[in-house]
Amino acid sequence: MDTLKSDLDLLENLSKKISDLIYNNEYSEIPEIDNQRQSLIKKIKESETHKRLIKQRVGELIEKNVAIVRATEKKLHRLKKNQSKFNNRFKAYAFNKK
């Protein structure tokens, strides 16, 4: 976040410089400063796009993880239920054998 803030501060300063140069009728430095400004704008946009893609990917991973956990919990519940049924049958069989 500090990088974004410093980039935005720099962008503001470059824009102010351009404005001051125009006000003072000094146009020779404007293209160079504007190129810096455009590069900075591009960098900020790419950075924010990258962050958004990362957030989206993490969100997808979380959703998949939740689904996997739910499926695993269902399987575990079924296994416990089947184990309980097996134990009851085994006890009944052992009891009847006596």
Secondary structure by P-SEA (a helix, b strand, c coil): caaaaaaaaaaaaaaaaaaaaaaaccccaaaaaaaaaaaaaaaaaaaaaaaaaaaaaaaaaaaaaaaaaaaaaaaaaaaaaaaaaaaaaaaaaaaaac
